[in-house]
Amino acid sequence: MEVKNNLKELRLEKGVNQTELASLVGVSRQTIHAIEVSKYTPSVELALKISRTLELNVEEIFSLK
Amino acid sequence: MIKSKFLYPTKRNVLIGFILSQLLPLIVLSTVGKLGQWTNWIYFELIIIGNLILWRTKPDDEFDEREIGIVNKWKSRMLDYSSTFILLPIIVLSFKPEIPGWDLFSWSAVPVYIVFVLFSLLAKKELGYFFYEK
């Protein structure tokens, strides 16, 4: 089963750019881009960090296909 | 205690490194009187560019989880392939022990270097950047 996400839409809704989100969660901008285009599935820790930063539940961002 | 300082391969640093490294063929070729031979220049340029590709984008502790995964994947491939080039001379020596071993092993250094450069390039392509970005 694949993990899909709507990180890009939610990030834009919150008005945060890739670079800002990357620095807030402690990863590179390329990693955020790789997650958004589903080239990389983040670890539980990173997924939780992203959801906490965007003030959302992790299930709102990530779900199983 | 000496504190190590990592020199990041920013576009500027790589350009400076490339220009400064031109001194190497200039000095070496002028001392052996082969400054005019362009084939030797090409060899040097290939090695200079190869070494610049081998320049790591940042220290280990600055890589995030995705980058560590990519770096480790390509490192293990480098070891796999380069070990083959080390094993080949050993196999050849076991059949033909009269061949000077040093000759064989010195030749295996060339494909090992090519593997390191090529795989570093592929790793950087997968990382998504060739130069250090803040």
Backbone of each chain as ProteinMPNN parsed JSONL, in Angstrom:
{"seq_chain_A": "MEVKNNLKELRLEKGVNQTELASLVGVSRQTIHAIEVSKYTPSVELALKISRTLELNVEEIFSLK", "coords_chain_A": {"N_chain_A": [[0.829, -1.202, 0.0], [0.439, 2.21, -0.799], [1.599, 5.404, 0.394], [-0.137, 8.354, 0.341], [-0.242, 11.945, 0.016], [-1.371, 15.252, 0.862], [0.241, 17.419, 1.164], [1.308, 19.658, -0.163], [-0.92, 21.277, -0.891], [-2.035, 21.818, 1.644], [0.101, 23.076, 2.881], [0.333, 25.377, 1.318], [-2.103, 26.532, 1.873], [-1.673, 27.284, 4.493], [0.133, 29.22, 4.073], [2.9, 28.838, 3.975], [6.178, 28.496, 2.747], [8.252, 26.091, 0.927], [10.942, 26.183, 1.798], [10.753, 27.453, 4.289], [9.153, 25.632, 5.752], [10.837, 23.439, 5.638], [13.052, 24.31, 7.173], [11.784, 24.627, 9.606], [11.085, 22.026, 10.357], [13.478, 20.79, 10.262], [14.748, 19.632, 7.983], [15.98, 19.255, 4.554], [15.131, 21.512, 1.838], [14.734, 20.122, -0.494], [13.899, 17.663, 0.425], [11.342, 18.156, 1.422], [10.131, 18.8, -0.986], [10.414, 16.312, -2.282], [8.711, 14.754, -0.699], [6.257, 15.973, -1.227], [5.855, 15.402, -3.937], [5.483, 12.753, -3.778], [7.774, 11.159, -3.932], [9.204, 10.391, -1.859], [8.621, 8.785, 1.203], [8.002, 9.994, 4.34], [9.541, 9.419, 7.613], [7.905, 8.275, 10.643], [8.448, 10.067, 12.66], [9.218, 12.409, 11.266], [6.857, 12.898, 9.845], [5.117, 13.446, 11.949], [6.316, 15.734, 12.967], [5.956, 17.504, 10.832], [3.151, 17.633, 10.765], [2.638, 18.743, 13.258], [3.897, 21.218, 12.981], [2.348, 22.392, 10.976], [0.028, 22.551, 12.332], [-1.944, 20.506, 12.242], [-3.738, 17.352, 12.077], [-1.968, 14.289, 11.707], [-3.187, 12.481, 10.003], [-4.644, 14.079, 8.363], [-2.862, 15.027, 6.59], [-1.326, 12.856, 5.619], [-2.22, 9.747, 4.109], [-3.381, 6.367, 3.477], [-3.237, 4.871, 0.28]], "CA_chain_A": [[0.0, 0.0, 0.0], [1.226, 3.432, -0.918], [1.186, 6.539, 1.223], [-0.319, 9.593, -0.444], [-0.339, 13.118, 0.897], [-1.752, 16.527, 0.232], [1.08, 18.38, 1.882], [1.48, 20.902, -0.917], [-2.136, 22.095, -0.774], [-2.172, 22.274, 3.041], [1.191, 24.027, 3.151], [-0.011, 26.644, 0.661], [-3.215, 27.098, 2.648], [-1.105, 27.911, 5.699], [1.023, 30.301, 3.639], [4.296, 28.514, 4.303], [6.86, 27.96, 1.566], [9.029, 24.859, 1.16], [12.157, 26.486, 2.558], [10.367, 27.73, 5.685], [8.726, 24.377, 6.365], [12.032, 22.596, 5.775], [13.851, 24.753, 8.318], [11.007, 24.413, 10.843], [11.099, 20.609, 10.742], [14.877, 20.344, 10.297], [15.192, 18.85, 6.819], [16.308, 20.128, 3.425], [13.993, 21.901, 0.989], [14.539, 19.044, -1.474], [13.154, 16.576, 1.082], [9.927, 18.576, 1.417], [9.674, 18.648, -2.376], [10.312, 14.867, -2.56], [7.489, 14.267, -0.023], [5.087, 16.529, -1.934], [5.631, 14.716, -5.222], [5.409, 11.325, -3.421], [8.996, 10.421, -4.254], [9.766, 9.944, -0.587], [7.671, 8.661, 2.313], [8.761, 10.37, 5.54], [9.447, 8.574, 8.806], [6.813, 8.686, 11.553], [8.927, 11.256, 13.381], [9.134, 13.583, 10.388], [5.433, 13.132, 9.558], [4.548, 14.102, 13.138], [6.885, 17.092, 13.042], [5.283, 18.312, 9.808], [1.76, 17.879, 11.17], [2.655, 19.676, 14.396], [4.268, 22.539, 12.46], [1.208, 22.944, 10.229], [-1.104, 22.517, 13.273], [-2.95, 19.604, 11.682], [-3.542, 15.953, 12.439], [-1.127, 13.619, 10.714], [-4.071, 11.815, 9.026], [-5.136, 15.079, 7.417], [-1.815, 15.231, 5.585], [-0.934, 11.571, 5.027], [-3.218, 8.669, 4.172], [-3.038, 5.205, 2.65], [-3.921, 4.847, -1.016]], "C_chain_A": [[0.87, 1.262, 0.0], [0.703, 4.537, 0.005], [1.044, 7.769, 0.333], [-0.439, 10.773, 0.529], [-0.817, 14.331, 0.124], [-1.03, 17.681, 0.948], [1.16, 19.718, 1.155], [0.267, 21.839, -0.732], [-2.256, 22.679, 0.641], [-1.096, 23.29, 3.411], [0.854, 25.388, 2.55], [-1.169, 27.343, 1.373], [-2.714, 27.849, 3.869], [-0.147, 29.046, 5.361], [2.477, 30.087, 4.002], [4.976, 28.013, 3.027], [7.751, 26.771, 1.945], [10.248, 25.097, 2.053], [11.843, 26.713, 4.033], [9.978, 26.438, 6.405], [9.938, 23.475, 6.622], [12.846, 23.004, 6.997], [13.113, 24.538, 9.641], [11.048, 22.958, 11.314], [12.508, 19.992, 10.693], [15.286, 19.396, 9.187], [15.519, 19.814, 5.679], [15.05, 20.433, 2.615], [13.677, 20.801, -0.02], [13.746, 17.887, -0.881], [11.665, 16.906, 1.121], [9.347, 18.403, 0.014], [9.467, 17.16, -2.698], [9.06, 14.27, -1.901], [6.257, 14.714, -0.822], [4.797, 15.816, -3.251], [5.611, 13.191, -5.045], [6.614, 10.506, -3.868], [9.631, 9.854, -2.985], [8.665, 9.908, 0.47], [8.419, 8.966, 3.602], [8.606, 9.357, 6.674], [8.286, 9.08, 9.668], [7.192, 9.993, 12.254], [8.778, 12.514, 12.518], [7.681, 13.929, 10.063], [4.776, 13.864, 10.732], [5.051, 15.536, 13.287], [6.172, 18.014, 12.059], [3.861, 18.651, 10.253], [1.696, 18.861, 12.334], [2.96, 21.1, 13.92], [3.096, 23.198, 11.729], [-0.074, 22.975, 11.059], [-2.273, 21.709, 12.699], [-2.735, 18.208, 12.253], [-2.749, 15.276, 11.331], [-1.976, 12.945, 9.628], [-4.635, 12.804, 8.01], [-4.129, 15.295, 6.286], [-1.501, 13.922, 4.855], [-2.072, 10.554, 5.157], [-2.771, 7.526, 3.268], [-3.877, 5.218, 1.381], [-4.88, 3.665, -1.093]], "O_chain_A": [[1.88, 1.354, 0.698], [-0.481, 4.583, 0.34], [1.991, 8.171, -0.344], [-0.706, 10.591, 1.717], [-0.683, 14.416, -1.097], [-1.599, 18.723, 1.273], [1.09, 20.779, 1.776], [0.421, 23.029, -0.456], [-2.539, 23.864, 0.816], [-1.347, 24.238, 4.154], [1.058, 26.424, 3.184], [-1.214, 28.57, 1.467], [-3.243, 28.897, 4.238], [0.329, 29.751, 6.251], [3.199, 31.038, 4.301], [4.408, 27.193, 2.306], [7.971, 26.49, 3.123], [10.54, 24.305, 2.948], [12.558, 26.236, 4.914], [10.419, 26.185, 7.526], [10.05, 22.839, 7.67], [13.282, 22.151, 7.769], [13.739, 24.298, 10.674], [11.045, 22.686, 12.515], [12.699, 18.826, 11.038], [16.07, 18.472, 9.404], [15.358, 21.028, 5.812], [14.049, 19.72, 2.692], [12.518, 20.57, -0.363], [13.006, 17.208, -1.593], [10.826, 16.037, 0.882], [8.225, 17.925, -0.154], [8.467, 16.79, -3.313], [8.42, 13.386, -2.472], [5.338, 13.93, -1.057], [3.639, 15.647, -3.633], [5.708, 12.438, -6.014], [6.496, 9.313, -4.149], [10.477, 8.961, -3.037], [7.888, 10.851, 0.62], [9.379, 8.268, 3.932], [7.673, 8.554, 6.693], [7.758, 10.169, 9.445], [6.369, 10.894, 12.417], [8.281, 13.543, 12.976], [7.314, 15.102, 10.011], [3.981, 14.783, 10.535], [4.305, 16.432, 13.682], [5.826, 19.148, 12.391], [3.417, 19.794, 10.138], [0.806, 19.71, 12.39], [2.359, 22.064, 14.394], [2.878, 24.404, 11.846], [-1.131, 23.372, 10.567], [-3.418, 22.16, 12.675], [-1.691, 17.915, 12.835], [-2.85, 15.649, 10.162], [-1.551, 12.845, 8.477], [-5.056, 12.41, 6.922], [-4.491, 15.692, 5.178], [-1.422, 13.889, 3.627], [-2.78, 10.506, 6.163], [-1.903, 7.692, 2.411], [-5.067, 5.532, 1.405], [-5.548, 3.478, -2.11]]}, "seq_chain_B": "MIKSKFLYPTKRNVLIGFILSQLLPLIVLSTVGKLGQWTNWIYFELIIIGNLILWRTKPDDEFDEREIGIVNKWKSRMLDYSSTFILLPIIVLSFKPEIPGWDLFSWSAVPVYIVFVLFSLLAKKELGYFFYEK", "coords_chain_B": {"N_chain_B": [[42.384, 21.848, 21.48], [41.874, 20.986, 18.104], [39.533, 22.394, 16.014], [37.567, 21.071, 13.504], [36.745, 22.401, 10.318], [34.268, 22.465, 7.985], [34.496, 22.758, 4.541], [32.24, 24.054, 2.46], [30.849, 22.979, -0.663], [29.931, 25.351, -2.318], [28.627, 27.144, -5.195], [30.396, 29.186, -5.743], [32.718, 28.417, -4.273], [33.371, 26.032, -5.586], [33.956, 26.972, -8.118], [36.189, 28.579, -7.537], [37.883, 26.558, -6.597], [38.161, 25.061, -8.937], [39.493, 26.87, -10.612], [41.854, 27.366, -9.139], [42.908, 24.786, -9.085], [43.897, 24.503, -11.609], [46.482, 25.155, -11.511], [47.871, 22.889, -10.918], [48.136, 21.036, -13.272], [49.556, 22.903, -14.73], [51.943, 23.349, -13.281], [52.957, 20.704, -13.015], [53.112, 19.762, -15.707], [54.765, 21.678, -16.835], [57.162, 21.26, -15.506], [57.936, 18.778, -16.471], [58.249, 19.347, -19.053], [56.126, 19.15, -20.878], [54.141, 20.918, -21.511], [52.796, 21.777, -23.759], [51.34, 19.639, -24.646], [48.206, 18.676, -25.38], [46.681, 16.419, -24.768], [47.57, 15.515, -22.315], [46.68, 17.629, -20.756], [43.942, 17.236, -20.941], [43.653, 14.829, -19.51], [44.362, 15.723, -16.95], [42.357, 17.634, -16.544], [40.081, 16.033, -16.491], [40.552, 14.598, -14.157], [40.567, 16.682, -12.297], [37.923, 17.659, -12.51], [36.595, 15.324, -11.776], [37.477, 15.068, -9.108], [36.272, 17.335, -8.037], [33.629, 16.6, -8.254], [33.595, 14.572, -6.403], [33.631, 15.983, -4.077], [32.063, 16.39, -1.086], [28.696, 17.377, -0.359], [27.835, 18.282, 2.158], [28.634, 17.92, 5.74], [28.215, 14.712, 7.473], [26.451, 14.925, 9.754], [24.699, 16.887, 9.032], [23.007, 15.954, 7.157], [19.645, 15.053, 6.333], [17.015, 12.599, 7.13], [16.131, 11.469, 4.638], [18.242, 12.119, 2.948], [20.391, 10.795, 4.179], [19.636, 8.177, 3.72], [19.822, 8.066, 0.898], [22.548, 8.678, 0.491], [23.768, 6.531, 1.859], [22.818, 4.391, 0.328], [24.074, 4.799, -2.166], [26.722, 4.737, -1.351], [27.004, 2.08, -0.545], [26.648, 0.832, -2.993], [28.877, 1.821, -4.335], [30.907, 0.517, -2.896], [30.276, -2.152, -3.462], [30.669, -2.327, -6.299], [33.299, -1.338, -6.6], [34.717, -3.187, -5.088], [34.573, -5.374, -6.715], [36.317, -4.7, -8.748], [38.662, -4.863, -7.365], [38.752, -7.484, -6.682], [38.975, -8.784, -9.139], [41.777, -8.624, -10.121], [42.889, -10.307, -8.17], [41.744, -12.745, -8.749], [42.756, -13.097, -11.327], [45.47, -13.268, -10.722], [45.516, -15.66, -9.335], [45.278, -17.487, -11.342], [47.298, -16.782, -13.103], [50.07, -16.494, -11.813], [52.499, -15.463, -12.515], [52.275, -12.908, -13.503], [53.074, -9.545, -12.732], [51.799, -8.479, -9.702], [51.434, -5.871, -8.776], [51.118, -4.301, -11.076], [48.609, -5.13, -11.987], [46.922, -4.402, -9.829], [47.361, -1.655, -9.747], [46.153, -0.884, -12.091], [43.516, -1.455, -11.52], [42.772, 0.637, -9.987], [41.896, 2.678, -11.618], [39.241, 2.018, -12.791], [37.941, 1.901, -10.285], [38.117, 4.517, -9.341], [36.611, 5.774, -11.329], [34.111, 4.62, -10.819], [33.597, 5.67, -8.246], [33.434, 8.42, -8.837], [31.351, 8.524, -10.749], [29.185, 7.382, -9.318], [29.005, 9.156, -7.2], [28.125, 11.364, -8.541], [25.628, 10.45, -9.436], [24.415, 10.066, -6.969], [24.264, 12.697, -6.067], [22.56, 13.707, -7.965], [20.24, 12.338, -7.312], [19.887, 13.325, -4.761], [19.18, 15.889, -5.35], [20.569, 18.194, -5.606], [23.633, 19.752, -6.634], [25.423, 21.49, -5.673], [26.232, 23.145, -2.564], [23.521, 24.353, -0.72], [22.105, 26.913, 1.274]], "CA_chain_B": [[41.761, 20.937, 20.522], [41.657, 21.597, 16.784], [38.146, 22.232, 15.564], [37.559, 20.946, 12.048], [35.783, 23.284, 9.668], [33.919, 21.882, 6.691], [34.438, 23.728, 3.445], [31.075, 23.667, 1.662], [31.002, 23.203, -2.117], [28.993, 26.302, -2.931], [29.018, 27.396, -6.59], [31.569, 30.061, -5.7], [33.867, 27.632, -3.83], [33.722, 25.064, -6.636], [34.603, 27.74, -9.191], [37.532, 28.937, -7.047], [38.631, 25.294, -6.582], [38.466, 24.693, -10.318], [40.509, 27.794, -11.14], [43.113, 27.121, -8.42], [43.464, 23.47, -9.429], [44.576, 24.583, -12.903], [47.916, 25.299, -11.226], [48.454, 21.546, -10.851], [48.702, 20.634, -14.564], [50.515, 23.921, -15.172], [53.227, 23.092, -12.605], [53.465, 19.351, -13.333], [53.465, 19.642, -17.126], [55.902, 22.547, -17.177], [58.402, 20.668, -14.969], [58.366, 17.655, -17.326], [58.403, 19.865, -20.417], [55.034, 18.695, -21.752], [53.08, 21.917, -21.35], [52.065, 21.936, -25.02], [50.592, 18.431, -25.048], [46.818, 18.869, -24.939], [46.109, 15.17, -24.221], [47.88, 15.52, -20.878], [45.776, 18.605, -20.146], [42.61, 16.614, -20.829], [43.713, 13.893, -18.377], [44.334, 16.51, -15.709], [41.033, 18.262, -16.392], [39.145, 14.983, -16.085], [40.804, 14.29, -12.735], [40.131, 17.853, -11.513], [36.449, 17.654, -12.482], [36.231, 14.153, -10.967], [37.682, 15.384, -7.687], [35.257, 18.316, -7.628], [32.38, 15.847, -8.096], [33.717, 13.803, -5.156], [33.507, 16.925, -2.946], [30.767, 16.134, -0.424], [27.906, 18.611, -0.26], [27.841, 18.753, 3.557], [29.046, 16.842, 6.647], [27.209, 13.681, 7.799], [25.442, 15.322, 10.738], [23.756, 17.865, 8.474], [22.071, 15.284, 6.251], [18.396, 14.617, 6.971], [16.766, 11.153, 6.985], [16.075, 11.069, 3.221], [19.58, 12.253, 2.38], [21.217, 9.72, 4.736], [19.24, 6.968, 2.981], [20.375, 8.133, -0.465], [24.018, 8.602, 0.583], [24.129, 5.152, 2.223], [22.527, 3.511, -0.817], [25.129, 4.945, -3.18], [27.994, 4.287, -0.76], [27.053, 0.61, -0.581], [26.863, 0.463, -4.397], [30.291, 2.11, -4.625], [31.716, -0.56, -2.317], [29.986, -3.369, -4.229], [31.303, -2.301, -7.614], [34.751, -1.178, -6.51], [35.315, -4.431, -4.588], [34.706, -6.275, -7.874], [37.542, -4.344, -9.462], [39.806, -5.299, -6.546], [38.747, -8.96, -6.719], [39.395, -9.28, -10.461], [43.212, -8.929, -10.168], [43.195, -11.448, -7.297], [41.356, -13.949, -9.52], [43.741, -13.231, -12.419], [46.741, -13.721, -10.117], [45.421, -17.069, -8.939], [45.492, -18.292, -12.558], [48.564, -16.391, -13.74], [50.869, -15.88, -10.747], [53.74, -14.852, -13.039], [52.012, -11.489, -13.803], [53.347, -8.705, -11.55], [50.551, -8.1, -9.026], [51.333, -4.411, -8.642], [50.573, -3.783, -12.341], [47.17, -5.411, -12.011], [46.209, -3.596, -8.826], [47.424, -0.237, -10.09], [45.147, -0.657, -13.133], [42.158, -1.516, -10.959], [42.476, 1.936, -9.368], [41.21, 3.542, -12.594], [37.783, 1.809, -12.727], [37.435, 2.219, -8.934], [37.967, 5.979, -9.323], [35.467, 6.101, -12.203], [32.901, 4.216, -10.076], [33.382, 6.646, -7.171], [33.008, 9.7, -9.417], [30.04, 8.333, -11.377], [28.158, 7.145, -8.302], [28.837, 10.412, -6.451], [27.308, 12.21, -9.412], [24.266, 9.906, -9.391], [23.89, 10.343, -5.626], [23.922, 14.119, -6.013], [21.37, 13.876, -8.824], [19.088, 11.857, -6.532], [19.697, 14.261, -3.638], [18.467, 17.038, -5.906], [21.443, 19.365, -5.695], [25.038, 19.451, -6.911], [26.192, 22.453, -4.881], [25.641, 23.36, -1.249], [22.544, 25.457, -0.608], [21.756, 27.162, 2.685]], "C_chain_B": [[41.507, 21.661, 19.189], [40.221, 21.324, 16.334], [38.136, 22.163, 14.034], [36.462, 21.833, 11.458], [35.518, 22.736, 8.273], [33.821, 22.978, 5.642], [33.327, 23.285, 2.486], [31.291, 23.932, 0.17], [29.906, 24.095, -2.69], [29.469, 26.541, -4.37], [30.315, 28.211, -6.643], [32.827, 29.269, -5.339], [34.329, 26.638, -4.888], [34.443, 25.782, -7.78], [36.026, 28.123, -8.789], [38.425, 27.689, -7.063], [39.061, 24.883, -7.98], [39.582, 25.571, -10.882], [41.871, 27.527, -10.474], [43.755, 25.798, -8.831], [44.124, 23.458, -10.808], [46.082, 24.761, -12.734], [48.621, 23.949, -11.275], [48.984, 21.073, -12.208], [49.753, 21.609, -15.067], [51.901, 23.642, -14.586], [53.807, 21.748, -13.064], [53.93, 19.275, -14.781], [54.643, 20.541, -17.51], [57.212, 21.959, -16.655], [58.882, 19.491, -15.824], [58.456, 18.061, -18.808], [57.326, 19.408, -21.383], [53.833, 19.656, -21.708], [52.204, 22.031, -22.607], [51.228, 20.736, -25.412], [49.167, 18.463, -24.494], [46.188, 17.602, -24.367], [46.367, 15.083, -22.715], [46.986, 16.487, -20.12], [44.399, 18.001, -19.935], [42.586, 15.631, -19.657], [43.596, 14.649, -17.057], [42.957, 17.124, -15.46], [39.993, 17.245, -15.93], [39.3, 14.654, -14.601], [40.326, 15.448, -11.853], [38.599, 17.862, -11.392], [35.949, 16.49, -11.632], [36.362, 14.43, -9.487], [36.664, 16.397, -7.178], [33.902, 17.635, -7.44], [32.408, 15.061, -6.778], [33.556, 14.676, -3.899], [32.117, 16.778, -2.337], [30.016, 17.435, -0.183], [27.849, 19.178, 1.162], [28.275, 17.61, 4.477], [27.877, 15.923, 7.02], [26.088, 14.186, 8.705], [24.456, 16.372, 10.226], [22.784, 17.243, 7.475], [20.793, 14.926, 7.0], [18.146, 13.143, 6.636], [16.738, 10.671, 5.53], [17.479, 11.069, 2.617], [20.516, 11.16, 2.896], [20.925, 8.411, 3.985], [19.867, 6.93, 1.593], [21.895, 7.961, -0.428], [24.447, 7.169, 0.906], [23.898, 4.182, 1.067], [23.653, 3.579, -1.847], [26.491, 4.545, -2.653], [28.103, 2.772, -0.849], [27.249, 0.13, -2.016], [28.311, 0.701, -4.81], [31.172, 0.967, -4.137], [31.523, -1.862, -3.092], [30.782, -3.404, -5.527], [32.816, -2.213, -7.505], [35.411, -2.439, -5.973], [35.474, -5.448, -5.717], [36.008, -5.986, -8.611], [38.8, -4.688, -8.672], [39.919, -6.829, -6.616], [39.27, -9.503, -8.042], [40.902, -9.553, -10.544], [43.596, -10.132, -9.304], [42.879, -12.76, -8.044], [42.377, -14.199, -10.644], [45.055, -13.778, -11.876], [46.696, -15.197, -9.733], [45.612, -17.996, -10.14], [46.858, -18.034, -13.182], [49.468, -15.723, -12.702], [52.147, -15.196, -11.247], [53.553, -13.359, -13.383], [52.339, -10.65, -12.555], [52.041, -8.161, -10.948], [50.347, -6.6, -8.958], [50.706, -3.781, -9.877], [49.054, -3.938, -12.366], [46.405, -4.504, -11.053], [46.253, -2.111, -9.152], [46.412, 0.077, -11.194], [43.733, -0.682, -12.574], [41.773, -0.197, -10.284], [41.676, 2.831, -10.317], [39.693, 3.286, -12.594], [37.181, 2.123, -11.362], [37.18, 3.726, -8.828], [36.746, 6.396, -10.158], [34.147, 5.769, -11.491], [32.585, 5.247, -8.987], [32.839, 7.968, -7.729], [31.588, 9.58, -9.977], [28.934, 8.178, -10.329], [27.945, 8.381, -7.416], [27.928, 11.351, -7.216], [25.841, 11.76, -9.368], [23.611, 10.164, -8.031], [23.45, 11.793, -5.522], [22.682, 14.411, -6.854], [20.127, 13.451, -8.035], [18.815, 12.774, -5.327], [18.943, 15.508, -4.095], [19.296, 18.3, -5.948], [22.896, 18.932, -5.87], [25.965, 20.368, -6.119], [25.492, 22.645, -3.55], [24.696, 24.568, -1.287], [22.225, 25.658, 0.867], [20.28, 26.955, 2.914]], "O_chain_B": [[41.0, 22.783, 19.156], [39.769, 20.18, 16.283], [38.627, 23.067, 13.357], [35.388, 21.984, 12.04], [36.442, 22.567, 7.477], [33.149, 23.991, 5.837], [33.456, 22.276, 1.791], [31.838, 24.965, -0.217], [29.058, 23.638, -3.456], [30.593, 26.178, -4.719], [31.198, 27.962, -7.464], [33.865, 29.408, -5.985], [35.527, 26.423, -5.068], [35.412, 25.267, -8.338], [36.955, 28.012, -9.589], [39.578, 27.752, -7.489], [40.181, 24.415, -8.185], [40.497, 25.082, -11.545], [42.901, 27.468, -11.146], [44.978, 25.69, -8.918], [44.832, 22.509, -11.145], [46.857, 24.551, -13.667], [49.799, 23.859, -11.62], [50.164, 20.738, -12.309], [50.712, 21.222, -15.736], [52.905, 23.69, -15.296], [54.973, 21.656, -13.448], [55.022, 18.779, -15.056], [55.423, 20.205, -18.4], [58.259, 22.132, -17.279], [60.082, 19.228, -15.902], [58.704, 17.232, -19.684], [57.58, 19.289, -22.581], [52.681, 19.248, -21.85], [51.017, 22.345, -22.519], [50.487, 20.789, -26.394], [48.953, 18.299, -23.293], [45.259, 17.689, -23.564], [45.513, 14.643, -21.946], [46.579, 16.215, -18.99], [43.764, 18.212, -18.902], [41.62, 15.597, -18.895], [42.835, 14.267, -16.169], [42.455, 17.135, -14.336], [39.139, 17.544, -15.096], [38.317, 14.458, -13.886], [39.749, 15.224, -10.789], [38.056, 18.052, -10.304], [35.0, 16.639, -10.861], [35.485, 14.079, -8.698], [36.239, 16.331, -6.024], [33.116, 18.032, -6.58], [31.38, 14.904, -6.12], [33.369, 14.16, -2.798], [31.113, 17.018, -3.006], [30.61, 18.46, 0.153], [27.818, 20.393, 1.354], [28.288, 16.454, 4.055], [26.711, 16.3, 6.902], [24.914, 13.91, 8.457], [23.489, 16.707, 10.911], [21.857, 17.901, 7.003], [20.845, 14.538, 8.167], [18.951, 12.51, 5.952], [17.256, 9.598, 5.22], [17.858, 10.158, 1.882], [21.345, 10.649, 2.142], [21.834, 7.648, 3.659], [20.38, 5.897, 1.162], [22.461, 7.199, -1.212], [25.383, 6.651, 0.297], [24.688, 3.263, 0.853], [24.124, 2.553, -2.337], [27.333, 4.065, -3.413], [29.16, 2.238, -1.185], [27.937, -0.865, -2.245], [28.903, -0.099, -5.534], [32.061, 0.502, -4.85], [32.483, -2.588, -3.348], [31.477, -4.377, -5.819], [33.539, -2.913, -8.214], [36.543, -2.745, -6.347], [36.383, -6.277, -5.694], [36.711, -6.901, -9.042], [39.884, -4.792, -9.246], [41.014, -7.389, -6.609], [39.924, -10.545, -8.079], [41.284, -10.631, -11.001], [44.506, -10.886, -9.648], [43.63, -13.733, -7.98], [42.801, -15.33, -10.883], [45.678, -14.644, -12.491], [47.707, -15.897, -9.797], [46.048, -19.137, -9.992], [47.493, -18.942, -13.718], [49.614, -14.5, -12.716], [52.795, -14.452, -10.51], [54.533, -12.63, -13.537], [51.928, -11.001, -11.448], [51.281, -7.466, -11.622], [49.222, -6.112, -9.068], [49.887, -2.867, -9.779], [48.319, -3.014, -12.715], [45.383, -3.917, -11.41], [45.3, -1.384, -8.872], [45.869, 1.181, -11.235], [42.847, -0.005, -13.096], [40.594, 0.059, -10.038], [40.87, 3.648, -9.87], [38.922, 4.229, -12.417], [36.034, 2.565, -11.281], [36.158, 4.155, -8.293], [35.959, 7.249, -9.749], [33.19, 6.54, -11.553], [31.432, 5.649, -8.829], [31.913, 8.557, -7.172], [30.733, 10.425, -9.713], [27.869, 8.782, -10.454], [26.836, 8.622, -6.939], [27.082, 12.037, -6.643], [24.932, 12.585, -9.276], [22.415, 10.442, -7.949], [22.396, 12.091, -4.961], [21.861, 15.255, -6.497], [19.094, 14.118, -8.083], [17.667, 12.971, -4.93], [18.176, 16.103, -3.337], [18.786, 19.367, -6.289], [23.332, 17.909, -5.343], [27.14, 20.061, -5.921], [24.306, 22.346, -3.415], [25.026, 25.634, -1.807], [22.091, 24.692, 1.618], [19.8, 27.118, 4.036]]}, "name": "protein", "num_of_chains": 2, "seq": "MEVKNNLKELRLEKGVNQTELASLVGVSRQTIHAIEVSKYTPSVELALKISRTLELNVEEIFSLKMIKSKFLYPTKRNVLIGFILSQLLPLIVLSTVGKLGQWTNWIYFELIIIGNLILWRTKPDDEFDEREIGIVNKWKSRMLDYSSTFILLPIIVLSFKPEIPGWDLFSWSAVPVYIVFVLFSLLAKKELGYFFYEK"}
